[in-house]
Amino acid sequence: MSSALSPLNRAFNQIPKRAEKQEGPQLHETFVDSGVMDVINTVDHQVIYGRRGTGKTHALSYLGSEAAADGDLALYIDLRTIGSASGLLDPQSAPITERAARLLVDLLGQLHESLLNSVLEDGSLIDDGNFVEKADQLLTAITSVRVLGEVERTDEAESKAGSKKGASAEAALAQGGPKLAGRLSSESSSEDRGLLRETRKGTEQITLNFSDVARALRNLGDALSSRRVWLLLDEWSSAPRDLQPYLAHFLTRCVLPVQKFTVKIAAIEQQSNFRAQVNGNIIGIELGADMGAHVNLDDFLVYEGNEERARSFFQGLFAKHFQSLAVTTSNSSMALVTGNVVSAGFTDKRAFDELVRASEGVPRDALYIAAKAAMKAGQGAISVPLIRDAARGWYHGDKMNGLASLVQARRLLEWIVAEVIRGKRARAFLVNSADARDDLLLALFDARVLHILRRGYSAQDQPGERFDIWGIDYGAYVDLIQTQSAPLGALPIFDGESDGYINVDVPMQDHRAIRRAVLDLQEFYAAS
């Protein structure tokens, strides 16, 4: 009985969609460099921004494997796995400093565990008694506990005294005459006992001495000689926003100054909080000063203006995953298609370009859309209509569901679609750079229904002002293709005269439709 899917279409659905679902060697083998490794493979501390699915975890894992190959220690920590439910979800469970201390201890505990795993995997470290001793000192520095509360003291005293006296006389007749002997004895004893009882009533509170921890980490780094420790912190944004500055402050005080440590943080920009004011003092990380310039993965794979780089990246992405599947499934025929994914899996080059465009520069979206299109293709190749249908389903089924609880954000999206696509017949629009931090706008960006195509654009009609060019997600306007409301821009549109598709590629800086589509958010707020 034949499968409903061709081997290649089945492979599209077998590709792991999340990096953490893959083993270390697979992560290394399937990584495709979009140019980001040239930026992050440095000893400088950095924050790596990117929305969900842009490849932050994959990039960190690949960086860690490269560091390990050079003989360094790569300590990867997923921050989703630290902390307790009460401390993370219930802000009232304890004072914020106590919650932050618990989170820090969990983080340091995982760091220590990663160090021990490195020791077990590295024969030279197992035999290095100095390094093992320094690792134990780190454990001591992070496990201090004190009790806060009332203290009761009780003094008890006990004394004992005694005496014993005795006398005896003895007479005897001996050869030399009578003999008289006597003995007098006296015994006395005394005993004093004192007992101090101390009872503490209160709760145990974790306490960290930053100086002790910093010293332990510094000694640990010195014990490694020329080797470096790469601390790779993933999913930073999963920590509560109110605790993030405390985590950042710990890194600033204890880790960033240590010469042998390099810290890389993967985070979602809109959900990150690295700095805050607490009791008049600024705590946390000052980006650009304490850590180097941040990297944003959202800027690497934008299709418009980077068509060839985006196309090459996604070809490599699918080819490497197929090659990995060929090894893990012992399917030698799968390896034959890795050289030319486009001709093997798609009806033509235009269908593959449609997939790249529909993904909007997000690798995970590309994997899901391709899998959905392959399911519909069955035994055939993936075509443009199948890509559009899959993108529509992915948009409404995944992205819009993520906005279900954000009623006002959904209203803004509907307003933008009406104003820009239907009103201006454009799929991109301008937002004044001063308004680009609007919470609702950023929520739509984080949900991947809006995308930033270019930053710092200067429009000819508005001299002196700076704008960001935003694009509406492919899934939002795919239904309008082949209609009079089809947006103009870099996408294929239906030409009624030739009964086929034509590409309309207009450079953005000269795109009149975009220049007319200046979004004034105040109009939306005034009407809502």
KOLKESE-939628 format. One record per residue (C-alpha): residue number from 1; residue in one letter; x, y negated, z. Coordinates in pm, 1 decimal, padded with zeros to 6 digits, always signed. Each point is the difference from the previous one (the first is absolute). Layout:
% residues N
NUM,A,X,Y,Z;
...
//
This chain:
% residues 528
1,M,+00000.0,+00000.0,+00000.0;
2,S,+00153.9,-00330.5,-00109.5;
3,S,+00023.8,-00298.6,+00228.9;
4,A,-00228.4,-00297.8,-00049.3;
5,L,+00313.4,-00216.7,-00017.3;
6,S,+00303.5,+00024.2,-00220.5;
7,P,+00327.6,+00069.0,+00185.7;
8,L,+00102.5,-00362.8,-00041.4;
9,N,-00333.1,-00140.4,+00119.1;
10,R,+00013.6,+00234.8,+00296.7;
11,A,+00348.7,-00133.2,+00074.6;
12,F,-00132.1,-00358.1,+00003.4;
13,N,-00225.8,+00105.8,+00287.9;
14,Q,+00273.8,+00192.7,+00182.6;
15,I,+00228.8,-00300.6,+00036.9;
16,P,+00012.1,-00105.1,+00368.8;
17,K,-00154.2,-00343.2,+00027.0;
18,R,+00172.2,-00095.0,+00326.6;
19,A,+00374.1,+00009.5,+00063.2;
20,E,-00035.2,+00154.7,+00347.7;
21,K,-00158.8,+00308.6,-00158.2;
22,Q,+00329.0,+00084.0,-00169.4;
23,E,+00310.4,+00159.5,+00144.5;
24,G,+00324.2,-00193.9,+00018.5;
25,P,+00160.6,+00151.3,-00313.1;
26,Q,-00320.2,-00059.0,-00198.9;
27,L,-00010.1,-00362.7,+00108.1;
28,H,+00352.3,-00046.6,-00124.7;
29,E,-00060.5,+00182.2,-00328.5;
30,T,-00323.7,-00181.6,-00085.2;
31,F,+00115.9,-00351.5,+00084.1;
32,V,+00003.2,-00241.8,-00292.6;
33,D,+00190.0,-00321.9,+00056.0;
34,S,-00187.3,-00306.5,-00118.0;
35,G,+00305.3,-00209.8,+00085.5;
36,V,-00074.8,-00019.4,+00370.0;
37,M,+00297.1,+00215.8,+00108.1;
38,D,+00244.3,-00261.8,-00125.6;
39,V,-00164.5,-00238.7,+00244.9;
40,I,-00049.6,+00216.1,+00309.4;
41,N,+00306.9,+00227.3,-00010.3;
42,T,+00205.1,-00249.0,+00199.1;
43,V,+00114.0,-00013.7,+00362.1;
44,D,-00212.2,-00309.8,+00060.5;
45,H,-00310.3,+00024.9,+00217.6;
46,Q,-00311.8,-00035.9,-00216.3;
47,V,-00378.1,+00009.2,-00002.4;
48,I,-00149.7,+00186.8,-00296.3;
49,Y,-00349.9,-00124.1,-00074.9;
50,G,-00257.1,+00171.0,-00215.5;
51,R,-00364.6,+00094.2,+00000.9;
52,R,-00112.7,+00357.5,+00051.0;
53,G,+00115.6,+00224.5,-00279.2;
54,T,+00280.6,-00220.0,-00130.0;
55,G,+00270.8,+00247.6,+00107.6;
56,K,+00136.7,-00136.8,+00328.7;
57,T,+00025.5,+00342.5,+00165.4;
58,H,+00153.6,+00153.4,-00310.8;
59,A,+00258.3,-00278.0,-00023.2;
60,L,+00094.2,+00031.1,+00369.9;
61,S,+00030.5,+00378.4,-00024.7;
62,Y,+00217.8,-00023.9,-00309.4;
63,L,+00216.4,-00263.7,+00167.6;
64,G,+00038.8,+00229.4,+00301.4;
65,S,+00106.0,+00294.1,-00215.8;
66,E,+00255.3,-00216.2,-00178.8;
67,A,+00139.2,-00121.8,+00333.0;
68,A,+00023.8,+00358.0,+00130.0;
69,A,+00180.5,+00104.7,-00318.1;
70,D,+00259.8,-00268.2,+00075.6;
71,G,+00054.9,+00147.1,+00347.1;
72,D,-00208.9,-00250.4,+00195.7;
73,L,-00285.3,+00075.3,+00240.2;
74,A,-00348.7,-00077.4,-00131.8;
75,L,-00267.3,-00016.4,+00270.3;
76,Y,-00346.4,-00019.0,-00157.3;
77,I,-00285.1,-00082.7,+00241.1;
78,D,-00367.0,-00021.4,-00095.4;
79,L,-00152.6,-00253.5,+00239.6;
80,R,-00341.4,+00161.5,-00040.4;
81,T,+00126.9,+00282.5,+00221.5;
82,I,+00092.3,-00210.2,+00303.4;
83,G,-00220.0,-00136.6,+00278.1;
84,S,-00307.3,+00131.4,+00178.4;
85,A,-00364.3,-00045.6,-00093.0;
86,S,-00072.9,-00209.0,+00308.5;
87,G,+00295.8,-00230.3,-00048.1;
88,L,-00060.4,-00050.7,-00370.4;
89,L,-00377.7,-00014.0,-00015.8;
90,D,-00090.4,-00149.2,+00338.2;
91,P,+00171.5,-00334.1,+00068.2;
92,Q,-00156.8,-00004.6,+00348.2;
93,S,+00163.3,+00327.0,+00107.3;
94,A,+00311.8,-00178.7,+00126.2;
95,P,+00177.3,-00336.6,-00018.7;
96,I,+00148.3,-00070.1,-00340.1;
97,T,+00356.4,+00024.6,+00133.2;
98,E,-00073.0,+00347.6,+00138.3;
99,R,-00157.1,+00112.1,-00328.7;
100,A,+00298.4,-00135.8,-00190.1;
101,A,+00242.4,+00176.5,+00236.5;
102,R,-00178.6,+00332.0,-00054.1;
103,L,+00021.1,-00048.0,-00375.2;
104,L,+00368.8,-00086.1,+00021.6;
105,V,+00074.4,+00306.1,+00211.5;
106,D,-00182.4,+00219.1,-00252.8;
107,L,+00200.1,-00160.2,-00280.5;
108,L,+00329.0,+00051.4,+00181.2;
109,G,-00100.4,+00354.2,+00088.3;
110,Q,-00047.4,+00080.1,-00368.0;
111,L,+00328.2,-00171.9,-00078.9;
112,H,+00174.3,+00218.9,+00256.7;
113,E,-00172.6,+00311.1,-00137.7;
114,S,+00111.6,-00090.8,-00353.2;
115,L,+00353.2,-00038.9,+00128.4;
116,L,-00009.3,+00346.7,+00153.8;
117,N,-00129.4,+00144.6,-00326.2;
118,S,+00289.9,-00166.7,-00178.1;
119,V,+00238.8,+00159.1,+00247.6;
120,L,-00147.4,+00344.4,-00063.4;
121,E,+00025.8,-00044.2,-00377.8;
122,D,+00356.0,-00137.0,+00005.1;
123,G,+00272.5,+00231.3,+00122.3;
124,S,+00243.5,-00284.0,+00061.4;
125,L,-00246.5,-00168.7,+00235.8;
126,I,-00070.8,+00320.7,+00192.4;
127,D,+00367.8,+00022.8,+00086.9;
128,D,+00026.0,-00369.8,+00081.9;
129,G,-00039.8,-00006.7,+00377.0;
130,N,+00037.5,-00377.8,+00010.0;
131,F,-00294.5,-00052.2,-00236.3;
132,V,-00220.8,+00244.6,+00191.9;
133,E,+00087.7,-00177.9,+00325.5;
134,K,-00096.2,-00336.8,-00148.7;
135,A,-00330.0,+00146.4,-00121.7;
136,D,-00070.3,+00116.4,+00356.4;
137,Q,+00074.4,-00350.3,+00128.8;
138,L,-00260.8,-00135.9,-00239.2;
139,L,-00254.5,+00244.8,+00140.7;
140,T,+00079.8,-00120.1,+00352.7;
141,A,-00044.3,-00362.8,-00103.5;
142,I,-00348.8,+00057.2,-00141.5;
143,T,-00150.4,+00214.5,+00276.6;
144,S,+00004.8,-00237.4,+00295.8;
145,V,-00325.1,-00024.0,+00196.2;
146,R,-00101.1,-00213.6,+00294.2;
147,V,-00310.5,-00011.6,+00219.7;
148,L,-00188.7,-00322.6,+00048.7;
149,G,-00235.1,-00039.4,+00296.1;
150,E,-00010.3,-00005.0,+00382.4;
151,V,+00274.3,+00151.9,+00207.6;
152,E,-00067.5,+00157.4,+00341.6;
153,R,+00281.8,+00075.3,+00241.7;
154,T,-00025.0,+00211.2,+00319.6;
155,D,+00275.7,+00030.3,+00260.4;
156,E,+00000.8,+00310.1,+00218.7;
157,A,+00245.4,+00061.0,+00284.7;
158,E,+00055.4,+00300.2,+00226.6;
159,S,+00253.5,+00056.1,+00282.2;
160,K,+00083.0,+00297.3,+00218.4;
161,A,+00227.9,+00012.5,+00310.6;
162,G,+00095.1,+00293.0,+00226.5;
163,S,+00257.3,+00103.9,+00266.0;
164,K,+00114.4,+00320.7,+00163.6;
165,K,+00220.8,+00034.6,+00311.6;
166,G,+00136.5,+00310.0,+00176.8;
167,A,+00255.2,+00112.6,+00263.9;
168,S,+00137.9,+00339.1,+00106.2;
169,A,+00250.5,+00133.3,+00261.2;
170,E,+00187.0,+00325.9,+00002.9;
171,A,+00208.2,+00168.0,+00278.5;
172,A,+00217.9,+00304.7,-00036.5;
173,L,+00264.5,+00187.6,+00200.9;
174,A,+00310.8,+00047.9,-00193.5;
175,Q,+00346.7,+00144.8,+00075.1;
176,G,+00141.9,-00329.4,+00081.6;
177,G,-00287.9,-00094.6,+00230.0;
178,P,-00346.8,-00139.5,-00038.0;
179,K,-00076.9,-00196.5,-00314.6;
180,L,-00271.0,-00256.7,-00038.9;
181,A,-00109.9,-00131.8,-00335.2;
182,G,-00271.9,-00245.8,-00087.7;
183,R,-00156.6,-00136.9,-00319.9;
184,L,-00214.0,-00304.6,-00055.4;
185,S,-00174.3,-00063.7,-00329.0;
186,S,-00222.6,-00272.8,-00131.9;
187,E,-00169.2,-00030.6,-00347.7;
188,S,-00197.1,-00289.0,-00138.2;
189,S,-00141.9,-00071.4,-00348.0;
190,S,-00193.5,-00272.6,-00174.7;
191,E,-00156.9,-00026.1,-00349.9;
192,D,-00142.7,-00304.0,-00179.3;
193,R,-00182.1,+00023.5,-00335.2;
194,G,-00128.9,-00284.3,-00209.4;
195,L,-00216.6,+00029.7,-00314.1;
196,L,-00100.5,-00274.0,-00248.3;
197,R,-00291.1,+00079.3,-00227.6;
198,E,-00065.1,-00217.4,-00307.2;
199,T,-00316.9,+00038.0,-00202.2;
200,R,-00064.2,-00190.8,-00321.1;
201,K,-00352.6,-00053.8,-00116.7;
202,G,-00037.6,-00118.9,-00357.4;
203,T,+00047.6,+00104.5,-00359.2;
204,E,+00311.5,+00107.0,-00180.9;
205,Q,+00116.0,-00254.8,-00253.4;
206,I,+00253.3,+00059.0,-00271.7;
207,T,+00279.1,-00252.8,+00006.4;
208,L,+00269.2,-00053.7,-00259.4;
209,N,+00321.3,-00184.5,+00059.5;
210,F,+00091.1,-00141.6,-00339.6;
211,S,+00364.2,-00038.2,+00104.3;
212,D,+00025.8,+00369.9,+00089.3;
213,V,-00168.3,+00108.3,-00323.4;
214,A,+00212.3,-00232.6,-00212.7;
215,R,+00316.5,+00123.3,+00170.7;
216,A,-00100.7,+00361.9,-00053.5;
217,L,-00069.2,-00060.6,-00370.4;
218,R,+00324.8,-00191.4,-00042.2;
219,N,+00199.0,+00280.8,+00164.9;
220,L,-00182.6,+00248.8,-00219.6;
221,G,+00100.1,-00192.1,-00311.6;
222,D,+00361.2,-00026.0,+00115.7;
223,A,+00009.2,+00377.4,+00046.9;
224,L,-00080.8,+00047.8,-00369.2;
225,S,+00324.4,-00157.6,-00116.5;
226,S,-00053.5,-00106.5,-00364.4;
227,R,-00347.8,+00147.9,-00037.3;
228,R,-00315.0,-00214.8,+00004.5;
229,V,-00346.4,+00055.2,+00150.5;
230,W,-00291.7,-00088.8,-00230.4;
231,L,-00316.2,-00058.0,+00202.5;
232,L,-00291.5,+00029.0,-00244.7;
233,L,-00329.1,-00113.6,+00154.2;
234,D,-00301.4,+00087.1,-00214.0;
235,E,-00364.0,-00109.7,+00042.1;
236,W,+00085.7,-00305.5,+00209.7;
237,S,-00348.6,-00138.0,-00056.7;
238,S,-00156.7,+00300.2,+00177.0;
239,A,+00109.3,-00147.5,+00335.2;
240,P,-00253.1,-00242.7,+00156.3;
241,R,+00062.7,-00354.6,-00116.0;
242,D,+00028.7,-00130.6,+00357.3;
243,L,+00277.2,+00251.4,+00076.9;
244,Q,+00199.8,-00044.4,-00319.6;
245,P,+00189.6,-00312.1,+00121.1;
246,Y,+00112.2,+00193.7,+00310.0;
247,L,+00132.5,+00283.9,-00214.8;
248,A,+00170.6,-00258.5,-00218.5;
249,H,+00150.0,-00172.9,+00304.4;
250,F,+00147.3,+00328.0,+00120.5;
251,L,+00164.3,+00051.6,-00340.0;
252,T,+00135.4,-00354.6,+00008.8;
253,R,+00149.1,+00042.0,+00348.0;
254,C,+00120.7,+00359.5,-00010.4;
255,V,+00044.7,+00133.5,-00353.2;
256,L,+00059.4,-00275.6,-00255.5;
257,P,+00318.7,-00128.7,+00173.9;
258,V,+00159.0,+00348.5,+00003.2;
259,Q,+00252.9,+00003.8,-00281.0;
260,K,-00037.0,+00367.8,-00089.4;
261,F,-00382.2,-00014.3,-00033.2;
262,T,-00200.9,-00096.0,-00308.9;
263,V,-00376.3,-00045.3,+00039.9;
264,K,-00252.2,+00024.4,-00285.2;
265,I,-00369.1,-00060.8,+00071.8;
266,A,-00281.5,+00097.1,-00238.0;
267,A,-00311.5,-00210.3,+00056.4;
268,I,-00315.3,-00141.4,-00154.4;
269,E,+00053.5,-00375.0,-00009.2;
270,Q,-00359.8,-00096.3,+00076.9;
271,Q,-00007.8,+00227.1,+00305.8;
272,S,+00338.4,-00087.3,+00146.9;
273,N,+00080.1,-00228.0,+00290.7;
274,F,+00371.2,-00028.7,+00069.6;
275,R,+00004.1,-00313.8,+00212.5;
276,A,-00215.0,-00154.5,+00273.6;
277,Q,+00007.6,-00253.0,+00281.1;
278,V,-00032.3,+00150.3,+00348.3;
279,N,-00005.9,-00225.4,+00307.2;
280,G,+00165.9,-00277.9,-00193.3;
281,N,+00276.3,+00223.5,-00135.1;
282,I,+00037.7,+00124.7,-00356.0;
283,I,+00049.4,+00377.6,-00020.4;
284,G,+00046.6,+00231.1,-00293.2;
285,I,+00193.9,-00004.2,-00326.0;
286,E,+00065.0,-00310.2,-00205.3;
287,L,-00009.3,+00124.9,-00357.6;
288,G,+00281.6,-00145.3,-00204.1;
289,A,+00212.5,-00059.1,+00308.6;
290,D,-00007.8,+00310.6,+00221.8;
291,M,-00072.7,+00216.2,-00303.5;
292,G,+00087.9,-00053.7,-00363.2;
293,A,-00240.5,-00108.9,-00271.8;
294,H,-00295.1,+00233.2,-00030.2;
295,V,-00076.3,+00215.1,-00304.4;
296,N,-00351.9,+00030.4,-00143.5;
297,L,-00072.0,+00314.9,-00199.3;
298,D,-00316.0,-00160.3,-00139.4;
299,D,+00222.7,-00217.7,-00217.4;
300,F,+00188.0,+00284.1,-00168.6;
301,L,-00260.2,+00175.3,-00215.3;
302,V,-00238.6,-00272.6,-00114.6;
303,Y,-00090.6,+00096.6,-00356.2;
304,E,-00042.3,-00343.2,-00157.0;
305,G,+00337.3,-00136.0,-00098.1;
306,N,+00175.7,+00326.9,+00096.7;
307,E,-00173.5,+00242.9,-00234.4;
308,E,+00306.1,+00202.3,-00096.2;
309,R,+00132.4,+00031.1,+00355.8;
310,A,-00342.9,+00104.7,+00133.0;
311,R,-00047.7,+00249.5,-00284.2;
312,S,+00345.4,+00149.2,+00055.1;
313,F,-00055.6,+00028.0,+00374.9;
314,F,-00328.4,+00190.1,-00027.9;
315,Q,+00135.4,+00229.8,-00270.8;
316,G,+00285.2,+00086.5,+00233.1;
317,L,-00238.2,+00039.5,+00294.5;
318,F,-00212.2,+00265.1,-00174.0;
319,A,+00299.9,+00169.5,-00162.5;
320,K,+00180.5,+00046.4,+00332.9;
321,H,-00312.3,+00130.3,+00172.8;
322,F,-00058.2,+00250.8,-00281.8;
323,Q,+00360.9,+00109.5,+00023.0;
324,S,-00036.3,+00050.0,+00375.5;
325,L,-00320.2,+00200.6,-00053.5;
326,A,+00177.8,+00214.6,-00258.1;
327,V,+00252.9,+00097.8,+00266.8;
328,T,-00240.5,+00049.9,+00292.1;
329,T,-00255.6,+00194.8,-00208.0;
330,S,+00257.5,+00185.6,-00215.2;
331,N,-00186.5,-00125.6,-00307.3;
332,S,+00268.6,-00036.1,-00263.6;
333,S,-00247.8,-00129.8,-00258.4;
334,M,-00063.4,-00303.7,+00219.4;
335,A,+00361.2,-00105.1,-00034.1;
336,L,-00041.6,-00024.0,-00378.0;
337,V,-00236.7,-00298.8,+00024.5;
338,T,+00219.4,-00206.7,+00230.4;
339,G,+00190.7,-00147.0,-00290.3;
340,N,-00303.7,-00154.0,-00163.7;
341,V,-00292.9,-00036.3,+00237.2;
342,V,-00187.0,-00240.3,-00226.3;
343,S,-00024.1,+00222.8,-00307.2;
344,A,-00062.1,+00312.1,+00208.3;
345,G,-00276.6,-00130.5,+00225.2;
346,F,-00163.3,-00294.7,-00176.4;
347,T,-00173.7,-00045.8,-00332.8;
348,D,+00237.5,-00280.9,-00090.8;
349,K,+00229.9,-00265.7,+00141.6;
350,R,-00292.5,-00239.0,+00040.6;
351,A,-00171.0,+00237.6,+00245.1;
352,F,+00309.6,+00014.0,+00217.5;
353,D,+00035.0,-00378.1,-00009.2;
354,E,-00361.8,-00022.1,+00109.9;
355,L,+00085.7,+00215.6,+00302.9;
356,V,+00296.3,-00222.8,+00086.9;
357,R,-00216.3,-00308.2,-00031.2;
358,A,-00283.5,+00153.8,+00202.7;
359,S,+00236.2,+00085.0,+00287.4;
360,E,+00081.9,-00370.6,+00044.5;
361,G,+00356.5,+00084.1,+00101.3;
362,V,-00099.2,+00233.6,+00287.2;
363,P,+00153.9,+00349.0,-00046.7;
364,R,-00252.6,+00177.9,+00222.3;
365,D,-00289.1,-00149.4,-00197.7;
366,A,+00162.6,+00125.5,-00320.4;
367,L,+00024.6,+00353.2,+00141.3;
368,Y,-00364.7,+00004.3,+00107.7;
369,I,-00134.0,-00150.9,-00323.9;
370,A,+00204.3,+00246.0,-00208.4;
371,A,-00127.1,+00292.1,+00210.9;
372,K,-00362.8,-00108.2,-00042.5;
373,A,+00045.5,-00050.0,-00375.9;
374,A,+00169.7,+00340.7,-00031.5;
375,M,-00293.8,+00163.6,+00176.8;
376,K,-00235.3,-00147.4,-00259.2;
377,A,+00233.6,+00089.4,-00288.7;
378,G,-00018.4,+00371.3,+00077.9;
379,Q,+00201.8,+00177.8,-00267.2;
380,G,+00052.5,-00316.1,-00205.4;
381,A,+00226.2,-00302.7,+00019.9;
382,I,-00072.5,-00312.1,+00201.0;
383,S,-00154.2,-00279.2,-00207.0;
384,V,-00071.5,-00369.9,+00052.2;
385,P,-00369.8,+00053.9,+00083.3;
386,L,+00094.4,+00262.7,+00259.9;
387,I,+00249.4,-00239.1,+00160.9;
388,R,-00265.9,-00269.2,+00017.5;
389,D,-00255.7,+00233.7,+00148.7;
390,A,+00249.7,+00126.5,+00258.4;
391,A,+00108.7,-00354.2,+00090.0;
392,R,-00362.9,-00101.3,+00045.7;
393,G,-00059.9,+00294.5,+00232.2;
394,W,+00317.7,-00066.0,+00198.9;
395,Y,-00091.5,-00367.0,+00039.8;
396,H,-00355.9,+00059.6,+00120.3;
397,G,+00072.5,+00317.0,+00196.6;
398,D,+00320.2,-00094.0,+00181.4;
399,K,+00072.0,-00370.0,-00013.5;
400,M,-00352.5,-00131.8,+00047.1;
401,N,-00068.9,+00249.3,+00278.5;
402,G,+00296.6,-00148.6,+00181.7;
403,L,-00181.5,-00334.3,-00004.1;
404,A,-00328.1,+00141.9,+00132.3;
405,S,+00036.5,-00168.1,+00340.1;
406,L,+00132.7,-00329.5,-00141.6;
407,V,-00326.4,-00153.7,-00115.8;
408,Q,+00134.7,-00351.3,-00054.3;
409,A,+00299.8,+00129.4,-00194.4;
410,R,-00230.5,+00195.5,-00230.9;
411,R,-00202.6,-00314.6,-00058.9;
412,L,+00313.3,-00188.9,-00091.6;
413,L,+00094.6,+00273.7,-00246.7;
414,E,-00343.6,-00011.5,-00161.4;
415,W,+00027.6,-00379.0,-00021.3;
416,I,+00344.2,+00022.4,-00162.4;
417,V,-00122.8,+00255.8,-00254.6;
418,A,-00293.1,-00222.8,-00089.0;
419,E,+00206.6,-00318.4,-00013.5;
420,V,+00306.2,+00134.9,-00178.2;
421,I,-00100.3,+00294.2,-00215.2;
422,R,-00352.8,-00092.8,-00097.7;
423,G,+00040.7,-00376.6,+00024.6;
424,K,+00353.2,-00052.2,-00134.9;
425,R,+00041.1,+00327.9,-00190.1;
426,A,+00335.8,+00049.4,+00169.2;
427,R,+00127.1,+00279.5,+00217.9;
428,A,+00259.4,-00218.0,+00170.0;
429,F,-00034.9,-00328.8,+00185.0;
430,L,+00202.9,-00261.9,+00178.1;
431,V,-00000.2,-00062.3,+00373.7;
432,N,+00178.7,-00295.9,+00149.1;
433,S,+00301.5,+00131.3,+00188.9;
434,A,-00122.2,-00183.2,+00312.1;
435,D,-00321.3,+00208.3,-00004.1;
436,A,+00172.6,+00331.8,-00069.7;
437,R,+00001.1,+00092.3,+00371.8;
438,D,-00378.0,+00000.9,+00022.9;
439,D,-00106.1,+00296.7,+00215.0;
440,L,-00274.6,+00123.4,-00233.6;
441,L,+00220.9,-00031.6,-00304.1;
442,L,+00275.8,+00195.4,+00172.7;
443,A,-00249.8,+00266.9,+00107.5;
444,L,-00092.7,+00051.9,-00365.5;
445,F,+00367.9,+00011.0,-00092.6;
446,D,+00070.2,+00255.3,+00270.8;
447,A,-00290.3,+00213.4,-00127.2;
448,R,+00162.8,-00006.2,-00347.0;
449,V,-00304.6,-00152.4,-00171.3;
450,L,+00195.6,-00320.6,-00063.6;
451,H,+00363.7,-00014.6,-00106.7;
452,I,+00262.7,-00272.9,-00006.3;
453,L,+00144.8,-00018.5,-00349.0;
454,R,+00232.2,-00293.8,+00043.1;
455,R,+00097.7,-00243.3,+00275.5;
456,G,+00086.9,-00368.6,-00026.4;
457,Y,-00159.1,-00067.0,-00339.2;
458,S,-00018.5,-00360.9,-00116.3;
459,A,-00311.6,-00067.5,-00208.1;
460,Q,+00022.1,-00262.1,-00272.4;
461,D,-00341.0,-00141.5,+00086.6;
462,Q,+00089.3,-00046.0,+00368.4;
463,P,+00351.1,-00151.3,+00006.8;
464,G,+00172.9,+00001.2,+00334.0;
465,E,-00207.4,+00285.3,+00141.3;
466,R,+00116.2,+00356.8,+00048.3;
467,F,-00227.6,+00295.1,-00053.6;
468,D,+00010.0,+00377.2,+00033.7;
469,I,-00147.9,+00201.2,-00284.7;
470,W,-00238.6,+00264.9,+00129.0;
471,G,-00151.7,+00281.2,-00200.5;
472,I,-00326.6,+00186.6,+00052.3;
473,D,+00037.0,+00376.4,+00024.6;
474,Y,-00046.1,+00194.3,-00321.5;
475,G,-00283.4,+00202.6,+00151.9;
476,A,-00202.2,-00315.9,+00062.9;
477,Y,-00017.0,-00107.4,-00363.7;
478,V,+00030.9,+00329.5,-00190.3;
479,D,-00379.5,+00013.6,-00030.0;
480,L,+00007.7,-00333.4,-00183.4;
481,I,+00236.5,+00118.1,-00273.8;
482,Q,-00177.2,+00014.2,-00338.7;
483,T,-00249.0,-00265.7,+00115.2;
484,Q,-00013.1,-00372.2,-00055.9;
485,S,+00121.2,-00048.2,+00358.4;
486,A,+00323.7,+00185.8,-00066.6;
487,P,+00283.1,-00196.6,+00161.0;
488,L,+00275.0,-00125.9,-00224.7;
489,G,+00351.1,+00097.8,+00089.2;
490,A,+00250.5,+00280.6,-00023.1;
491,L,-00241.4,+00288.7,-00052.7;
492,P,-00148.9,+00176.4,-00302.8;
493,I,-00342.4,-00131.1,-00099.4;
494,F,-00243.3,+00140.3,-00254.4;
495,D,+00001.8,-00165.4,-00342.8;
496,G,-00342.1,+00034.4,-00158.3;
497,E,+00115.3,-00086.0,-00352.7;
498,S,+00273.7,+00263.7,-00021.3;
499,D,-00192.8,+00242.1,+00221.9;
500,G,+00306.6,+00058.7,+00215.7;
501,Y,+00210.5,-00135.4,+00284.7;
502,I,+00240.0,-00288.8,-00026.9;
503,N,+00248.0,-00126.4,+00254.6;
504,V,-00025.6,-00360.4,+00111.7;
505,D,+00335.7,-00085.9,+00155.9;
506,V,+00024.7,-00367.3,+00089.7;
507,P,+00291.3,-00129.3,+00210.0;
508,M,-00142.1,-00107.9,+00334.9;
509,Q,+00151.5,-00346.1,+00000.9;
510,D,-00182.4,-00070.8,-00328.2;
511,H,-00316.7,+00186.9,+00081.7;
512,R,-00276.9,-00259.6,-00022.6;
513,A,-00254.4,+00226.7,+00170.6;
514,I,+00219.2,+00023.4,+00308.9;
515,R,+00068.6,-00372.3,+00011.1;
516,R,-00373.0,-00064.3,+00001.7;
517,A,-00057.5,+00253.6,+00277.5;
518,V,+00119.1,-00198.0,+00299.7;
519,L,-00168.8,+00144.9,+00306.5;
520,D,-00118.8,-00245.6,+00261.6;
521,L,-00070.7,+00204.4,+00311.6;
522,Q,-00175.3,-00294.1,+00162.5;
523,E,-00281.0,+00038.7,-00250.1;
524,F,-00055.1,+00356.0,+00117.6;
525,Y,+00000.9,-00092.3,+00368.9;
526,A,-00231.5,-00293.9,-00061.1;
527,A,-00251.5,+00223.5,-00180.0;
528,S,+00013.7,+00290.8,+00246.5;
//
